[in-house]
Amino acid sequence: MSNMFCFQCQEASKGTGCEIIGVCGKSPEVANLQDLLIYTLKGISQIVVKGELNVPSMGTINHEVTNALFMTITNANFDEEAIENQIRKMIGYREELKKLANLEKYSDAASFTVTDRDSMLKKAKLVGVLSTKDEDVRSLRELIIYGLKGMAAYSHHALNIGKENQNIYGFTYEALAATLDNSLSADDLVALTLKTGELGVSAMALLDDANTSKFGNPEMTEVNIGVRNNPAILISGHDLTDLLQLLEQTKGTGVDVYTHSEMLPAHYYPEFKKYDNFVGNYGNAWWKQVEEFESFNGPVLFTTNCIVPPRNESLRNRIFTTGASGYPGCTHIEADEHGVKDFSAIIEMAKTLDAPTEIETGKIVGGFAHAQVTALADKVVDAVKSGAIRKFVVMAGCDGRMNSRNYYTEFAEKLPQDSVILTAGCAKYRYNKLPLGDIGGIPRVLDAGQCNDSYSLVVIALKLKEIFGLDDLNDLPIAYNIAWYEQKAVIVLLALLYLGVKNIHLGPTLPAFLSPTVANVLVEKFGISPIGEVDEDIELFMAQ
């Protein structure tokens, strides 16, 4: 038996799965404990569904299930102790729910016990991904679970702003319980996969509403990528409420705040522009963080994924985590009962360290979420009608370490001058600093924001469909060339499939968790295909 088995991200070892240690850096123990945590959530879900429990009345449990799913996303939490504690907590909630459900019979997932970490690890070996023997059933079950993980991330961020959707919680229980139901056919699971996409749209809409109601609608913004000569804190991840609290607490302290990777789009929201010490963005996508954190010099706050294991103790001592993120040896900051986090330790550390070392200069432009693009709608429509814009290419998703991702930089460079890139997520770092110019004042790279802001790209497409009086999204001059890495990209993909988007190119590789049969279903039903050679793909996209 292998030490572990995980194939949930694009970097799955040998394109099949990590069996010795995660390419992401997680240990076999962490991987196995995460499997057991998911299994525990499946047991809770069975109780909720079979016991017909009232989901809206289960507030705290709903929130903890969401948090537990989020903790298992790639590169979010590497801390064995944190995951072990979450398993114990969820087992406690499971036993409370059993008293309410009062069922006569419980499955193993709803009744297993563990006494210590050794018993947890022993149990985990029996209930992981490979415990589903049928390859196609396993593929569909994992596709659903990974979609749920991405959905949980978005729901978690919305909850931090005070917004939630009971239908999302209810479906999460329904879907997790279904992954233990051996009576379901492949067709049943395909239908459930599309329903996961439907609720994914709801989760992204929920977070969009939460963010815009709290921080204002993103607007076209120039973001500084240079530095000032002040001590500073670098904030990474996705959670905007953490950023707001950090900015409030650093106000007037002489400590600057810079964003990193997926936190870049925070600069587009009006609410954050009032902070004079909110300086700009430092660095690039998540996978370059080790060297960029070294040159930043100050402390780093991780609000979510993506963490790359620090290579020395000095760097680890400067890393702080919060929320669903965690790494052994790094200080974790919890919220109090009111959701308030005390960042004073980070601020005091920053004051003792050097200012960031400048690694680049200039500015980049973003902020093209749906409200901003709608404001430019007349200009965009005129450009399309006149032929100035011939094609939009959606290049949303994730970045990653593989050299094969240079494809996306080359693709952007070679796209004809009458094409516009619509992007969201850290995939943009492959081309958002290229001198691609504009079309009549419309930048050729329109960055909507974080990965969840792929929702904005959907809203933009639906608005264009309405303006042009089309019956089908696929009749628009829009092509989809999506880069993926982890589970938030999975829920974005499922959301697009639910909305009927076809002929999506997915890369740099197709997911290892897609069995040949399931991959064929996606090809035949939705036209999904892998990326090819840049020149050939551009010719194909421009001809569609």
C-alpha positions as CSV (number, residue, x, y, z in Angstrom):
1,M,0.0,0.0,0.0
2,S,1.3,3.5,-0.9
3,N,2.0,6.1,1.8
4,M,-0.8,8.2,0.4
5,F,-2.8,8.9,-2.7
6,C,-3.8,12.3,-3.9
7,F,-4.6,13.5,-7.4
8,Q,-6.8,16.5,-6.7
9,C,-4.4,19.2,-8.3
10,Q,-2.8,19.7,-11.7
11,E,0.6,18.7,-10.4
12,A,-0.3,15.1,-9.5
13,S,2.9,13.1,-9.7
14,K,3.5,11.5,-13.1
15,G,0.1,12.8,-14.1
16,T,-1.6,10.0,-12.1
17,G,-1.3,10.8,-8.4
18,C,1.1,11.5,-5.5
19,E,1.9,8.3,-3.5
20,I,5.1,9.1,-1.6
21,I,4.7,12.8,-0.7
22,G,2.6,15.5,-2.2
23,V,4.2,17.6,-5.0
24,C,2.7,20.5,-3.1
25,G,4.8,19.5,-0.2
26,K,2.2,18.0,2.1
27,S,3.3,14.9,4.0
28,P,1.5,11.5,3.8
29,E,0.2,12.1,7.3
30,V,-1.4,15.4,6.3
31,A,-2.8,13.8,3.1
32,N,-4.3,10.9,4.9
33,L,-5.8,13.0,7.7
34,Q,-7.4,15.2,5.1
35,D,-9.0,12.0,3.6
36,L,-10.3,11.1,7.0
37,L,-11.7,14.6,7.5
38,I,-13.6,14.3,4.2
39,Y,-14.9,10.9,5.2
40,T,-16.1,12.3,8.5
41,L,-18.0,15.0,6.6
42,K,-19.6,12.3,4.4
43,G,-20.9,10.6,7.6
44,I,-22.3,13.9,8.9
45,S,-24.0,14.4,5.5
46,Q,-25.6,11.0,5.6
47,I,-27.1,11.8,9.0
48,V,-28.4,15.2,7.8
49,V,-30.0,13.8,4.7
50,K,-31.4,10.5,6.0
51,G,-32.5,12.2,9.3
52,E,-34.1,15.0,7.3
53,L,-32.6,17.5,9.6
54,N,-33.3,21.2,9.4
55,V,-30.2,22.6,7.7
56,P,-30.9,26.3,8.5
57,S,-31.0,25.5,12.2
58,M,-27.5,24.0,12.1
59,G,-25.6,27.3,11.8
60,T,-22.4,26.5,13.6
61,I,-22.2,23.0,12.1
62,N,-22.8,24.4,8.5
63,H,-20.0,26.8,9.0
64,E,-17.6,24.2,10.4
65,V,-18.3,21.8,7.5
66,T,-17.5,24.6,5.1
67,N,-14.3,25.4,6.9
68,A,-13.3,21.7,7.0
69,L,-13.8,21.4,3.2
70,F,-11.8,24.5,2.7
71,M,-8.9,23.2,4.9
72,T,-8.4,20.3,2.4
73,I,-7.9,22.5,-0.7
74,T,-4.4,22.2,-2.2
75,N,-1.8,24.3,-0.5
76,A,-4.1,25.6,2.2
77,N,-3.2,23.7,5.3
78,F,-0.1,21.6,6.0
79,D,-0.6,21.4,9.8
80,E,-1.3,17.9,11.1
81,E,-2.4,19.1,14.4
82,A,-4.9,21.5,13.0
83,I,-6.5,18.9,10.8
84,E,-6.6,16.3,13.6
85,N,-8.4,18.9,15.8
86,Q,-10.9,19.5,13.0
87,I,-11.6,15.8,12.7
88,R,-12.3,15.5,16.5
89,K,-14.5,18.6,16.3
90,M,-16.5,17.2,13.4
91,I,-16.9,13.8,15.1
92,G,-18.3,15.7,18.1
93,Y,-20.8,17.5,15.9
94,R,-21.6,14.2,14.2
95,E,-22.6,12.6,17.5
96,E,-24.8,15.6,18.4
97,L,-26.6,15.3,15.0
98,K,-27.2,11.5,15.6
99,K,-29.2,12.4,18.7
100,L,-31.4,14.7,16.6
101,A,-31.7,12.3,13.6
102,N,-32.6,9.2,15.8
103,L,-32.0,6.7,13.0
104,E,-31.9,3.0,13.6
105,K,-28.8,2.3,11.5
106,Y,-25.7,4.2,10.8
107,S,-23.0,3.7,8.2
108,D,-19.3,3.4,9.1
109,A,-18.7,7.0,8.1
110,A,-21.4,8.1,10.6
111,S,-20.2,5.8,13.4
112,F,-16.4,5.1,13.3
113,T,-14.4,6.1,16.4
114,V,-10.7,7.1,16.8
115,T,-8.7,7.5,20.0
116,D,-5.4,9.0,19.0
117,R,-3.5,10.1,15.9
118,D,-2.3,6.5,15.1
119,S,-5.9,5.3,15.0
120,M,-6.8,8.2,12.8
121,L,-4.0,7.4,10.4
122,K,-4.9,3.7,10.4
123,K,-8.6,4.5,9.6
124,A,-7.6,7.1,7.0
125,K,-5.7,4.5,5.0
126,L,-9.0,2.6,4.6
127,V,-11.3,5.4,3.5
128,G,-9.2,7.5,1.1
129,V,-9.8,8.1,-2.6
130,L,-8.9,4.6,-3.7
131,S,-11.4,3.0,-1.4
132,T,-13.9,3.5,-4.3
133,K,-12.8,0.6,-6.6
134,D,-14.7,1.4,-9.7
135,E,-12.5,3.9,-11.7
136,D,-15.4,5.8,-13.3
137,V,-17.5,6.1,-10.1
138,R,-14.4,7.2,-8.3
139,S,-13.7,9.8,-10.9
140,L,-17.2,11.3,-10.8
141,R,-17.3,11.2,-7.0
142,E,-14.0,13.0,-6.7
143,L,-15.0,15.6,-9.4
144,I,-18.1,16.4,-7.2
145,I,-16.0,16.6,-4.0
146,Y,-13.4,18.9,-5.6
147,G,-16.2,21.1,-6.8
148,L,-17.6,21.2,-3.3
149,K,-14.2,22.2,-1.9
150,G,-14.0,25.1,-4.3
151,M,-17.6,26.1,-3.5
152,A,-16.7,26.0,0.2
153,A,-13.9,28.4,-0.2
154,Y,-16.2,30.9,-1.9
155,S,-18.9,30.4,0.7
156,H,-16.4,30.8,3.5
157,H,-15.3,34.2,2.3
158,A,-18.9,35.3,1.9
159,L,-19.7,34.2,5.4
160,N,-16.9,36.3,6.7
161,I,-18.8,39.3,5.3
162,G,-22.1,38.1,6.8
163,K,-23.6,36.5,3.7
164,E,-24.7,32.9,3.4
165,N,-27.0,30.7,1.3
166,Q,-28.8,27.8,3.0
167,N,-29.3,26.1,-0.4
168,I,-25.5,25.8,-0.7
169,Y,-25.3,24.1,2.7
170,G,-28.2,21.8,1.9
171,F,-26.7,20.7,-1.4
172,T,-23.3,20.2,0.2
173,Y,-24.8,17.6,2.5
174,E,-26.8,16.0,-0.4
175,A,-23.7,15.7,-2.6
176,L,-21.4,14.4,0.1
177,A,-23.9,11.8,1.2
178,A,-24.3,10.8,-2.5
179,T,-20.6,9.9,-2.7
180,L,-21.3,7.0,-0.3
181,D,-24.4,5.8,-2.1
182,N,-23.4,2.7,-4.2
183,S,-26.8,2.5,-5.8
184,L,-26.2,5.7,-7.8
185,S,-25.4,5.1,-11.5
186,A,-22.8,7.0,-13.5
187,D,-25.7,9.0,-15.1
188,D,-26.9,9.9,-11.6
189,L,-23.4,11.1,-10.7
190,V,-23.1,13.1,-14.0
191,A,-26.4,14.9,-13.2
192,L,-25.1,15.6,-9.7
193,T,-21.9,17.0,-11.2
194,L,-23.9,19.5,-13.2
195,K,-25.9,20.4,-10.1
196,T,-22.6,21.0,-8.3
197,G,-21.9,23.5,-11.1
198,E,-25.3,25.1,-10.6
199,L,-24.6,25.7,-6.9
200,G,-21.2,26.8,-7.8
201,V,-22.7,29.7,-9.8
202,S,-24.8,30.5,-6.7
203,A,-21.7,30.5,-4.5
204,M,-19.8,32.8,-6.8
205,A,-22.8,35.1,-7.1
206,L,-23.1,35.1,-3.3
207,L,-19.5,36.1,-2.8
208,D,-19.7,38.8,-5.6
209,D,-22.7,40.3,-3.7
210,A,-20.8,40.1,-0.4
211,N,-17.7,41.7,-1.7
212,T,-19.4,44.5,-3.7
213,S,-21.9,45.3,-1.0
214,K,-19.1,45.6,1.6
215,F,-16.2,47.1,-0.5
216,G,-17.9,48.7,-3.5
217,N,-17.8,47.7,-7.2
218,P,-14.3,47.1,-8.6
219,E,-13.2,49.9,-10.9
220,M,-10.4,50.3,-13.4
221,T,-7.3,50.8,-11.3
222,E,-3.6,51.2,-11.9
223,V,-1.7,49.2,-9.3
224,N,1.9,50.1,-8.3
225,I,4.4,47.2,-8.5
226,G,7.3,49.1,-7.0
227,V,8.1,49.7,-3.3
228,R,8.5,52.5,-0.7
229,N,11.2,52.7,1.9
230,N,9.0,51.7,4.9
231,P,8.7,48.5,6.9
232,A,5.9,46.4,5.4
233,I,3.6,43.4,5.6
234,L,2.8,41.2,2.6
235,I,-0.7,39.7,2.6
236,S,-1.5,36.7,0.4
237,G,-4.5,34.6,-0.2
238,H,-8.1,35.7,-1.0
239,D,-9.9,36.9,2.1
240,L,-10.7,40.6,1.9
241,T,-12.1,40.8,5.4
242,D,-8.6,39.9,6.7
243,L,-7.1,42.6,4.6
244,L,-9.6,45.2,5.9
245,Q,-8.7,44.4,9.5
246,L,-5.0,44.4,8.8
247,L,-5.3,47.9,7.1
248,E,-7.3,49.2,10.0
249,Q,-4.7,48.0,12.5
250,T,-1.7,49.2,10.6
251,K,-3.2,52.7,10.0
252,G,-0.9,55.3,11.4
253,T,1.8,52.8,12.5
254,G,4.3,53.6,9.7
255,V,3.9,50.1,8.4
256,D,3.0,49.6,4.7
257,V,0.8,46.8,3.3
258,Y,1.4,45.1,0.0
259,T,-0.7,42.4,-1.7
260,H,0.7,39.2,-3.2
261,S,-0.7,36.9,-5.8
262,E,-4.5,36.5,-5.6
263,M,-4.9,39.4,-3.2
264,L,-3.9,41.8,-6.0
265,P,-7.5,42.5,-7.0
266,A,-8.2,44.1,-3.6
267,H,-6.7,47.3,-5.1
268,Y,-9.7,47.5,-7.4
269,Y,-12.3,48.0,-4.7
270,P,-13.1,51.6,-3.6
271,E,-13.2,50.7,0.1
272,F,-9.4,49.9,0.2
273,K,-8.3,53.0,-1.7
274,K,-8.7,55.2,1.4
275,Y,-5.8,53.7,3.2
276,D,-2.6,55.6,2.5
277,N,-0.4,52.7,3.6
278,F,-2.0,50.3,1.1
279,V,0.9,50.6,-1.3
280,G,0.7,48.1,-4.2
281,N,1.4,44.6,-5.3
282,Y,4.6,42.8,-4.7
283,G,5.7,39.9,-6.9
284,N,3.8,37.4,-9.0
285,A,1.8,34.2,-8.7
286,W,1.9,31.9,-5.7
287,W,4.6,29.5,-6.9
288,K,7.3,32.2,-6.9
289,Q,6.7,33.1,-3.3
290,V,9.8,31.5,-1.7
291,E,12.3,33.8,-3.4
292,E,9.9,36.8,-3.4
293,F,9.2,36.4,0.3
294,E,13.0,36.4,0.9
295,S,13.4,39.7,-0.9
296,F,10.3,41.2,0.7
297,N,12.1,41.1,4.1
298,G,9.0,41.7,6.2
299,P,6.3,39.3,7.6
300,V,3.8,37.6,5.4
301,L,0.2,36.9,6.3
302,F,-1.6,33.9,4.6
303,T,-5.3,34.3,4.6
304,T,-5.9,31.2,2.5
305,N,-4.0,29.0,0.0
306,C,-1.6,28.9,-1.8
307,I,1.3,28.1,0.6
308,V,4.6,26.8,-0.6
309,P,6.6,25.2,2.2
310,P,9.2,27.7,3.4
311,R,12.8,26.4,2.8
312,N,14.3,27.7,6.0
313,E,13.4,28.6,9.6
314,S,14.1,32.3,9.1
315,L,11.4,32.5,6.5
316,R,9.0,30.3,8.4
317,N,9.3,32.6,11.4
318,R,8.1,35.5,9.3
319,I,5.0,33.6,8.0
320,F,1.6,34.0,9.8
321,T,-1.5,32.0,8.9
322,T,-5.2,32.6,9.6
323,G,-8.5,31.1,8.7
324,A,-8.4,27.7,6.9
325,S,-4.7,28.0,6.2
326,G,-1.9,26.6,8.3
327,Y,1.7,25.4,8.3
328,P,3.6,23.8,11.2
329,G,6.0,26.2,12.9
330,C,4.1,29.3,11.7
331,T,2.0,31.4,14.0
332,H,-1.7,30.9,13.4
333,I,-4.0,33.8,14.3
334,E,-7.6,32.9,15.3
335,A,-10.6,35.3,15.3
336,D,-12.4,36.0,18.5
337,E,-16.1,35.4,18.9
338,H,-16.9,38.6,17.0
339,G,-14.7,37.7,14.1
340,V,-12.0,40.1,15.1
341,K,-8.3,39.1,14.6
342,D,-5.4,40.6,16.5
343,F,-2.6,41.3,14.0
344,S,-0.4,43.2,16.5
345,A,2.3,40.5,16.5
346,I,2.7,40.9,12.7
347,I,2.8,44.7,12.9
348,E,5.4,44.7,15.7
349,M,7.6,42.2,13.8
350,A,7.3,44.4,10.6
351,K,8.7,47.4,12.5
352,T,11.9,45.5,13.3
353,L,12.6,44.4,9.7
354,D,14.0,46.0,6.6
355,A,11.8,47.6,4.0
356,P,11.1,45.4,0.9
357,T,13.8,45.1,-1.7
358,E,12.4,46.4,-5.0
359,I,12.2,43.6,-7.7
360,E,10.3,45.5,-10.4
361,T,8.8,48.9,-11.1
362,G,5.8,50.3,-12.9
363,K,2.1,49.7,-12.8
364,I,-0.5,47.2,-14.0
365,V,-4.1,47.8,-14.7
366,G,-7.1,45.8,-13.5
367,G,-10.6,46.1,-12.1
368,F,-12.7,44.9,-15.0
369,A,-15.4,43.1,-13.1
370,H,-18.9,43.1,-14.5
371,A,-20.0,46.5,-13.3
372,Q,-17.0,48.2,-14.8
373,V,-17.3,46.4,-18.1
374,T,-21.0,47.1,-18.2
375,A,-20.2,50.8,-17.8
376,L,-18.0,50.4,-20.9
377,A,-20.6,48.3,-22.7
378,D,-21.4,50.8,-25.5
379,K,-17.7,51.2,-26.2
380,V,-17.2,47.4,-26.3
381,V,-20.2,46.8,-28.5
382,D,-19.1,49.4,-31.0
383,A,-15.7,47.9,-31.1
384,V,-17.2,44.5,-31.9
385,K,-19.6,45.8,-34.5
386,S,-16.9,47.8,-36.2
387,G,-14.6,44.8,-36.3
388,A,-12.0,46.4,-34.0
389,I,-12.6,43.5,-31.6
390,R,-12.9,40.2,-33.4
391,K,-12.6,37.8,-30.5
392,F,-12.6,37.7,-26.7
393,V,-10.6,34.9,-25.1
394,V,-11.3,33.9,-21.6
395,M,-8.0,32.9,-20.0
396,A,-9.1,32.6,-16.4
397,G,-7.9,30.1,-13.8
398,C,-4.6,29.3,-12.1
399,D,-0.9,29.6,-12.6
400,G,1.6,27.0,-11.6
401,R,5.2,25.9,-11.6
402,M,5.3,23.7,-14.8
403,N,7.3,24.9,-17.7
404,S,4.4,23.9,-19.9
405,R,2.5,26.9,-18.5
406,N,4.8,29.1,-20.7
407,Y,2.2,28.2,-23.3
408,Y,-0.2,30.8,-21.8
409,T,2.4,33.6,-22.1
410,E,3.2,32.7,-25.7
411,F,-0.5,32.4,-26.5
412,A,-1.2,35.9,-25.1
413,E,1.8,37.3,-27.0
414,K,0.7,35.8,-30.3
415,L,-3.0,36.5,-30.2
416,P,-4.0,38.8,-33.0
417,Q,-4.2,42.5,-32.1
418,D,-8.0,42.5,-32.6
419,S,-8.5,40.1,-29.7
420,V,-9.1,40.8,-26.0
421,I,-8.2,38.6,-23.0
422,L,-10.8,38.3,-20.2
423,T,-9.0,36.9,-17.1
424,A,-9.5,36.2,-13.4
425,G,-7.4,34.3,-11.0
426,C,-3.7,34.0,-10.7
427,A,-3.4,32.7,-14.3
428,K,-3.2,36.4,-15.3
429,Y,0.4,36.6,-14.0
430,R,1.5,34.8,-17.2
431,Y,0.6,37.8,-19.3
432,N,-0.7,40.8,-17.2
433,K,2.7,42.6,-17.3
434,L,3.1,42.2,-21.1
435,P,2.9,45.3,-23.3
436,L,-0.2,44.1,-25.1
437,G,-1.7,47.6,-25.6
438,D,-5.3,48.5,-26.1
439,I,-8.1,48.6,-28.6
440,G,-9.6,52.1,-28.8
441,G,-8.8,52.7,-25.1
442,I,-10.0,49.2,-24.0
443,P,-7.0,47.3,-22.6
444,R,-6.3,44.0,-24.3
445,V,-6.1,42.3,-20.9
446,L,-9.3,42.8,-18.8
447,D,-8.6,41.5,-15.3
448,A,-11.9,40.8,-13.5
449,G,-10.1,39.9,-10.2
450,Q,-9.7,36.7,-8.2
451,C,-10.6,33.2,-9.3
452,N,-14.2,33.6,-7.8
453,D,-14.5,36.7,-10.1
454,S,-14.8,34.3,-13.0
455,Y,-18.5,34.9,-12.1
456,S,-18.0,38.4,-13.5
457,L,-16.8,36.9,-16.8
458,V,-20.1,34.9,-16.9
459,V,-22.1,38.0,-16.2
460,I,-20.3,39.9,-18.9
461,A,-20.9,37.1,-21.4
462,L,-24.6,37.0,-20.5
463,K,-24.9,40.8,-20.9
464,L,-23.3,40.6,-24.4
465,K,-25.6,37.8,-25.3
466,E,-28.5,40.0,-24.4
467,I,-27.2,43.0,-26.2
468,F,-26.5,41.1,-29.4
469,G,-29.9,39.3,-29.2
470,L,-28.4,35.8,-29.2
471,D,-30.1,32.6,-28.0
472,D,-26.9,30.8,-27.1
473,L,-23.8,31.8,-25.2
474,N,-21.8,29.8,-27.6
475,D,-22.8,32.1,-30.4
476,L,-20.8,35.0,-28.9
477,P,-17.3,35.8,-30.2
478,I,-15.8,34.3,-27.0
479,A,-13.4,31.4,-26.8
480,Y,-12.3,29.7,-23.5
481,N,-8.7,28.7,-22.9
482,I,-8.7,27.9,-19.1
483,A,-5.6,27.1,-17.0
484,W,-6.3,25.1,-13.9
485,Y,-4.4,24.0,-10.8
486,E,-6.7,23.3,-7.8
487,Q,-10.3,22.9,-6.7
488,K,-11.5,26.4,-7.0
489,A,-10.8,26.1,-10.7
490,V,-12.8,22.9,-10.7
491,I,-15.9,24.6,-9.4
492,V,-15.4,27.4,-12.0
493,L,-15.2,24.7,-14.7
494,L,-18.4,22.9,-13.5
495,A,-20.2,26.3,-13.3
496,L,-19.3,27.0,-16.9
497,L,-20.5,23.5,-17.9
498,Y,-23.8,24.0,-16.1
499,L,-24.3,27.3,-17.9
500,G,-23.9,25.4,-21.2
501,V,-20.5,26.8,-22.3
502,K,-18.9,24.4,-24.8
503,N,-15.6,23.8,-26.4
504,I,-13.5,24.8,-23.4
505,H,-9.8,24.1,-23.8
506,L,-8.3,23.1,-20.5
507,G,-4.6,22.9,-19.6
508,P,-1.7,22.5,-19.2
509,T,-3.0,18.9,-18.6
510,L,-6.3,17.3,-18.1
511,P,-7.1,16.4,-14.5
512,A,-5.6,13.1,-13.3
513,F,-8.9,12.4,-11.5
514,L,-10.8,12.1,-14.8
515,S,-11.0,8.5,-15.9
516,P,-10.8,7.8,-19.6
517,T,-14.6,7.2,-19.7
518,V,-15.5,10.3,-17.7
519,A,-13.1,12.4,-19.9
520,N,-14.8,11.0,-23.0
521,V,-18.2,12.1,-21.6
522,L,-16.9,15.7,-21.1
523,V,-15.4,15.7,-24.6
524,E,-18.6,14.3,-26.3
525,K,-21.1,16.3,-24.3
526,F,-19.3,19.6,-23.8
527,G,-16.4,19.6,-26.3
528,I,-13.7,19.9,-23.6
529,S,-10.3,19.4,-25.0
530,P,-6.7,19.8,-23.9
531,I,-4.5,22.6,-25.1
532,G,-2.3,21.9,-28.1
533,E,0.4,24.0,-29.9
534,V,0.0,27.7,-29.5
535,D,-0.2,28.6,-33.2
536,E,-2.7,25.9,-34.0
537,D,-4.9,26.7,-31.0
538,I,-5.0,30.4,-31.9
539,E,-5.9,29.5,-35.5
540,L,-8.7,27.3,-34.2
541,F,-10.0,29.9,-31.7
542,M,-10.0,32.7,-34.2
543,A,-11.9,30.6,-36.7
544,Q,-14.7,29.6,-34.4
